[in-house]
Amino acid sequence: MSYIALSDNDKREMLARVGVREPAELFGCIPEGVRLTKLLDLPPAMPEPELDRHMTAVAAKNTYGDFLSFLGAGVYDHFIPSIVDSLSSRTEFVTPYTPYQPEVAQGTLQAIFEYQTLICQLTGLDVSNASLYDGAHAAAEAVLMIHRLTGRKRVLVARSLHPQYRETILTYTRNVGLVVEEVGYGSCGGLKSAELREKMGDDVAGLLVQSPNFFGVVEDLKACADAVHARKGLLAAVTAEALSLGLLEAPGKLGADIACGEAQSFGLPPAFGGPYLGFMASAKEHMRQLPGRIAGQTKDVDGRRGFVLTLSTREQHIRREKATSNICSNQAWCALRATMFLETLGREGLREMALQNVHKARYAADALTRLPGVTVRFSGSFFNEFVLDLPKDAAAVAAALKAKGILGGLPLGGFEPGAEKALLVAVTEVQTKACIDRLAAALEEVLR
């Protein structure tokens, strides 16, 4: 699309039409104390060849590929088949926008429908929406959905839920009259069942619990579902490591009413923070309260298969007071990559990748806990991530490992009180035995 700047005459005509003399008057509703009254501190403009050299030099400062990484905490480094990059970069995939007109958007709608089908198969639930911004947003939307379905204003959230997800939930619920209460975790790293039963009352809308949780521990979703359903509440199961769905029992089959989370593991690289892919699925009876939109399969007048937007309960399409969410876009291209990734691996390939994560994570835990003073913090079962208790400050240890070219994990001191010596370590299929042994040797040297 070409861009032609406005002339001075164009600007004068536009200002006259809206009844002001200069652009500054358009911002009169903004208090003077918060207006920017000086130019931004930016360098002068550059000729295009010089700008190209400058941006190349800036990009060269990204050194992620030079590090051996064991970071996780909601973003995971997984192998991505080359076909995903190749196909998803085709222009017909990267240029479409919202499929308002089904007659010209059959390819986009079919891709969304297949994505929804895959999410339903993985979560064990009946219906999926066409994706959300990211896992934190999906978790917050699940809280709002639980409230709409039950009419109750108290929501329980596991303390073992990702801390950034918890912050997002508090931001979403702060001004809508909901009360969010946390349920703690025990020495196993999982939810305290006694505390859940104590806080669960007839005024509680439901519970949000992550499995595997922020510490990598697999939660007992069946027990959570039983406790919540006994008071006619709803259970929302959050998954930040979507690959675990290739091996663990589907949340819907364990009693979850809603399953949501982050699907970055399906074909999306860590990418310095995004964009990522939130997913959400629910039981069929809750379909009309799902945020966003749902693509469906149908037949045209000639009996040919076709695809349409079956439900679109966004404020763009219906009255604001009836909308289930104010989100105005989705992550369709990210969902497309996830679809390509899952259909390339297939059921057995996804299970094999998940098993590799389990085996390598256990090899790493065994190797690292052979070092003096190093133990696994929680006794609960884990998928591909676990917390180590170190004999030294974890942040200092992580910094020393980084100096050796290893991102050894996430220090938890900034997230949990009393966890200054705790390090969250993630091991995926991309780490070889040699990589894990290198981490163990480097950690031994740092601790010594």
C-alpha positions in Angstrom: 0.0 0.0 0.0 1.4 3.4 -1.0 1.6 6.2 1.5 1.1 9.9 0.6 1.7 12.4 3.3 -0.9 15.2 4.0 -0.1 18.6 2.5 -0.3 21.7 4.7 -3.5 22.6 2.8 -5.0 19.1 3.6 -4.2 19.7 7.3 -5.8 23.2 7.3 -9.0 21.8 5.7 -9.2 18.9 8.2 -8.7 21.3 11.2 -11.4 23.7 9.8 -13.8 20.8 9.4 -13.6 19.8 13.0 -13.6 23.4 14.2 -10.1 24.0 15.6 -7.2 26.1 14.5 -4.2 23.9 15.3 -3.5 20.3 16.2 -2.7 21.1 19.8 -6.4 22.0 20.4 -7.3 18.3 19.7 -5.6 17.3 22.9 -7.4 19.8 25.2 -9.0 17.0 27.1 -5.7 15.8 28.4 -4.4 17.6 31.5 -1.5 19.8 30.9 0.6 18.1 33.6 0.8 14.9 31.7 1.3 16.3 28.2 4.6 15.9 26.5 5.9 19.4 25.9 9.3 18.6 24.3 10.5 16.7 21.3 11.3 13.0 21.8 15.0 12.3 22.4 15.6 10.6 19.1 18.6 10.8 16.8 18.3 12.8 13.5 17.0 11.1 10.4 19.4 8.9 8.4 19.7 8.1 4.7 18.3 4.7 3.9 21.7 2.9 3.3 23.0 4.3 6.6 19.8 3.3 8.4 20.1 -0.2 7.0 23.6 -0.5 8.4 22.6 0.9 11.8 19.6 -1.5 12.2 21.8 -4.5 11.1 24.3 -3.5 13.9 21.5 -3.2 16.4 20.1 -6.7 15.4 23.6 -8.2 15.8 23.4 -7.4 19.5 20.8 -10.2 19.9 23.0 -13.1 21.2 20.3 -15.6 22.2 21.7 -18.2 19.7 25.1 -18.0 21.5 23.6 -19.2 24.8 22.7 -22.7 26.0 19.2 -22.0 27.5 17.3 -23.8 30.3 14.8 -21.0 30.7 11.1 -21.8 30.8 8.5 -20.2 33.1 5.8 -20.0 30.5 7.9 -19.7 27.3 9.7 -22.8 26.0 12.3 -23.5 23.4 11.0 -26.4 21.2 12.0 -27.8 17.9 10.0 -26.4 15.0 9.8 -28.4 11.8 11.1 -26.3 8.8 7.8 -26.8 7.0 6.1 -24.5 9.6 8.3 -21.5 8.7 8.1 -22.2 5.0 4.3 -22.6 4.7 3.3 -19.9 7.3 5.4 -17.3 5.5 3.4 -17.6 2.2 1.7 -14.3 1.4 -1.8 -15.8 1.4 -1.3 -16.7 5.0 0.5 -13.5 6.3 -1.8 -11.0 4.6 -5.4 -12.0 5.5 -7.2 -10.2 8.3 -10.5 -10.8 10.1 -12.6 -13.1 7.9 -15.8 -11.0 7.9 -16.8 -12.2 4.4 -16.9 -16.0 4.3 -17.2 -16.1 0.6 -13.7 -14.7 0.2 -12.1 -16.1 3.3 -12.6 -19.9 3.1 -9.0 -20.7 3.5 -8.6 -18.5 6.7 -11.9 -19.9 8.1 -10.8 -23.5 7.4 -7.5 -23.0 9.1 -9.3 -21.5 12.2 -11.7 -24.4 12.2 -8.9 -27.0 12.1 -7.1 -25.1 14.9 -10.2 -25.2 17.0 -10.6 -29.0 16.3 -7.1 -29.7 17.4 -7.5 -27.6 20.6 -10.7 -29.6 21.4 -8.9 -32.9 20.9 -6.0 -31.8 23.2 -8.2 -30.4 26.0 -10.9 -33.0 25.9 -13.6 -30.4 25.6 -16.4 -29.7 23.1 -15.7 -26.3 21.6 -12.8 -23.9 21.2 -12.6 -20.3 20.2 -10.5 -18.9 17.4 -7.6 -18.0 19.8 -6.7 -15.2 22.2 -3.8 -12.9 22.7 -1.7 -15.0 25.1 -1.9 -17.3 28.1 -2.2 -14.5 30.7 -5.1 -13.0 28.7 -6.8 -16.4 28.3 -6.6 -16.9 32.1 -8.1 -13.5 32.8 -10.9 -14.2 30.3 -11.6 -17.6 32.0 -12.2 -15.8 35.3 -14.6 -13.4 33.7 -16.3 -16.3 32.0 -16.7 -18.2 35.2 -18.3 -15.1 36.8 -20.8 -14.7 33.9 -21.8 -18.4 34.0 -22.4 -18.6 37.8 -23.3 -15.0 38.7 -21.0 -15.3 41.7 -18.3 -12.7 42.6 -15.7 -14.7 44.5 -13.0 -16.5 42.4 -10.3 -18.7 43.8 -6.9 -18.7 42.1 -4.1 -21.1 42.8 -1.0 -19.4 44.2 1.0 -21.8 42.0 -0.5 -20.1 38.9 2.1 -18.1 36.9 2.6 -14.8 38.8 2.2 -12.7 35.6 -1.1 -14.5 34.9 -2.2 -13.6 38.5 -1.2 -10.0 37.9 -3.2 -9.9 34.7 -6.2 -11.4 36.4 -6.1 -8.8 39.1 -5.9 -6.0 36.5 -8.9 -7.4 34.6 -11.0 -7.8 37.8 -10.0 -4.8 39.8 -12.9 -2.6 38.7 -15.7 -5.0 38.0 -16.6 -6.0 41.5 -15.0 -9.4 41.6 -13.0 -10.7 44.6 -10.0 -12.9 43.8 -8.6 -15.0 46.6 -5.5 -17.2 46.4 -5.1 -20.8 47.5 -1.6 -21.8 48.7 0.6 -24.7 47.7 2.3 -27.3 49.9 5.6 -29.1 50.1 4.7 -31.1 47.0 4.4 -27.9 45.0 0.7 -28.5 44.3 -2.5 -26.9 45.6 -3.3 -27.4 49.3 -6.5 -29.4 49.1 -7.4 -28.6 52.8 -7.2 -24.9 52.1 -9.2 -25.3 49.0 -12.0 -27.0 50.9 -11.9 -24.4 53.6 -12.2 -21.5 51.2 -14.7 -23.1 48.8 -18.2 -21.9 49.6 -21.6 -21.5 47.9 -20.6 -17.9 46.9 -17.5 -19.0 45.0 -17.8 -18.9 41.2 -14.9 -21.3 40.6 -11.2 -22.1 40.7 -8.4 -21.3 38.4 -5.5 -23.8 38.6 -2.5 -24.3 36.4 -1.1 -27.7 35.5 1.8 -28.2 35.2 2.0 -25.2 37.5 4.5 -22.3 37.6 6.9 -24.6 39.5 6.5 -27.4 36.9 4.5 -29.6 39.2 1.5 -31.6 37.8 -1.6 -30.7 39.8 -4.4 -33.1 40.7 -7.1 -31.7 38.5 -9.6 -34.4 39.3 -9.5 -33.6 43.0 -9.8 -29.9 42.2 -12.8 -30.5 40.0 -14.6 -32.7 42.6 -14.1 -30.0 45.3 -15.3 -27.2 43.1 -18.3 -29.1 41.6 -19.4 -30.1 45.1 -20.3 -26.4 45.6 -21.7 -26.0 42.0 -18.7 -23.9 41.0 -16.6 -24.2 37.8 -13.0 -25.3 37.3 -10.8 -23.6 34.8 -7.6 -25.5 34.0 -4.7 -23.4 32.8 -1.8 -24.8 30.8 1.3 -22.6 30.2 3.3 -25.5 28.6 1.0 -26.7 25.9 3.3 -29.6 25.0 2.3 -31.3 28.2 -1.2 -31.9 26.6 0.5 -34.4 24.3 1.1 -36.7 27.2 -0.9 -35.8 30.3 -4.6 -36.6 30.5 -6.8 -33.9 28.9 -8.2 -31.4 31.4 -11.8 -31.9 30.2 -11.6 -35.6 30.9 -10.5 -34.8 34.5 -13.5 -32.6 35.1 -12.4 -29.1 33.9 -15.2 -27.0 32.6 -12.8 -24.6 30.9 -9.3 -25.2 29.6 -7.1 -22.3 28.6 -3.5 -21.2 28.4 -0.5 -20.5 26.2 0.1 -22.5 23.0 3.5 -20.9 22.2 5.1 -24.3 22.4 3.3 -25.3 19.2 5.4 -23.8 16.5 6.3 -20.4 17.9 9.9 -19.6 18.9 10.6 -17.7 22.2 11.1 -14.6 19.9 12.2 -12.2 22.7 8.7 -12.1 24.1 6.1 -12.7 21.4 3.7 -12.6 19.7 2.2 -15.7 21.4 -1.0 -17.6 21.3 -3.7 -17.9 23.9 -6.1 -20.8 23.7 -9.5 -21.5 25.3 -12.0 -24.4 25.2 -15.1 -25.2 27.1 -18.0 -27.6 27.5 -20.7 -27.2 24.8 -23.2 -25.8 27.2 -20.9 -22.8 28.0 -20.2 -22.0 24.3 -22.1 -18.7 24.2 -20.0 -17.3 27.0 -16.7 -18.0 25.3 -14.9 -14.7 24.4 -13.9 -13.9 20.9 -15.3 -15.9 18.0 -15.9 -19.4 16.7 -15.6 -20.7 13.2 -17.9 -23.5 12.2 -18.4 -26.0 9.3 -21.5 -25.9 7.2 -22.8 -26.7 3.7 -23.8 -24.2 1.0 -27.0 -24.4 -1.1 -25.3 -26.9 -3.4 -24.3 -29.2 -0.6 -20.6 -28.3 -0.7 -18.6 -28.0 2.5 -17.9 -24.5 3.7 -16.8 -22.5 6.7 -18.3 -19.5 8.5 -18.0 -17.5 11.7 -20.7 -19.3 13.7 -20.4 -17.1 16.8 -18.8 -13.7 17.1 -19.7 -12.3 20.5 -17.3 -9.3 20.4 -18.4 -5.7 20.8 -17.5 -5.1 17.1 -20.5 -7.3 16.2 -23.1 -7.0 18.9 -24.2 -4.5 21.6 -21.4 -3.8 24.0 -23.4 -4.9 27.1 -24.0 -8.2 25.4 -20.4 -8.8 24.4 -18.4 -11.5 26.2 -15.1 -9.6 25.6 -13.8 -6.4 24.2 -10.9 -8.0 22.4 -10.8 -6.6 18.9 -8.4 -9.1 17.1 -7.0 -12.5 17.6 -3.7 -14.4 17.0 -4.8 -16.0 13.7 -1.4 -16.3 12.2 0.0 -17.7 15.4 -2.9 -20.2 15.5 -2.1 -21.1 11.9 1.5 -21.9 12.8 0.2 -24.0 15.8 -2.1 -25.9 13.4 0.8 -26.6 11.0 3.0 -27.7 13.8 0.4 -30.1 15.3 -0.6 -31.6 11.9 3.1 -32.1 10.9 3.9 -34.0 14.1 0.6 -35.8 14.4 -0.6 -37.6 17.5 2.3 -40.0 17.9 4.9 -37.3 17.0 3.5 -34.9 19.7 3.6 -37.7 22.3 7.2 -38.7 21.4 8.3 -35.0 21.7 6.5 -34.8 25.1 8.2 -38.0 26.3 11.6 -36.7 25.4 10.9 -33.7 27.6 10.0 -35.9 30.5 13.0 -38.2 30.1 15.5 -35.3 29.6 14.1 -33.3 32.5 14.5 -36.3 34.8 18.0 -36.9 33.6 18.8 -33.2 34.3 17.3 -33.3 37.8 19.3 -36.4 38.7 22.5 -34.9 37.3 22.1 -31.6 39.1 21.0 -33.0 42.4 24.2 -35.1 42.6 26.0 -31.8 43.3 26.6 -31.0 47.0 23.8 -28.9 48.5 21.5 -29.1 45.4 18.0 -30.5 45.9 14.7 -30.5 44.1 12.5 -28.1 46.1 9.1 -29.9 45.6 8.2 -33.6 45.8 5.4 -33.5 43.3 5.6 -35.0 39.8 6.9 -32.7 37.1 6.7 -32.6 33.3 9.8 -30.7 31.9 10.4 -28.1 34.5 11.5 -28.2 38.2 12.7 -26.0 41.0 16.2 -26.5 42.5 17.2 -25.3 45.9 20.8 -24.2 45.8 23.3 -23.6 48.5 23.9 -20.0 47.2 21.8 -17.1 46.0 20.1 -18.2 42.8 20.4 -14.8 41.1 24.2 -14.8 41.7 24.4 -18.4 40.4 22.4 -17.5 37.3 24.6 -14.5 36.6 27.8 -16.7 36.9 26.3 -19.3 34.6 25.4 -16.6 32.1 29.0 -15.5 32.0 29.8 -19.0 30.9 27.3 -18.9 28.1 24.5 -20.8 29.9 21.1 -19.4 30.8 20.7 -21.9 33.7 17.1 -21.1 34.7 14.9 -18.4 36.3 15.8 -17.3 39.9 12.6 -17.2 41.9 13.5 -14.7 44.5 11.7 -11.9 42.7 8.5 -14.0 42.5 8.2 -15.9 45.8 9.1 -14.8 49.3 11.9 -17.0 50.8 12.9 -18.4 47.4 16.1 -16.5 47.0 18.1 -19.7 46.6 15.5 -21.3 44.3 16.1 -21.7 40.5 13.4 -22.8 38.0 15.0 -25.0 35.4 13.3 -26.1 32.1 14.6 -28.9 29.9 13.0 -29.6 26.5 13.7 -32.0 23.6 16.2 -29.5 22.1 18.7 -30.1 24.9 21.0 -33.0 24.4 22.7 -35.1 27.0 25.9 -33.2 26.3 24.0 -29.9 27.0 22.7 -31.1 30.3 26.1 -32.4 31.3 27.6 -29.1 30.4 25.1 -27.3 32.7 25.9 -29.7 35.5 29.7 -29.2 35.2 29.3 -25.4 35.0 27.0 -25.4 38.0 29.4 -27.5 40.0 32.2 -25.0 39.2 30.1 -22.0 40.1 29.0 -23.5 43.4 32.5 -24.6 44.3 
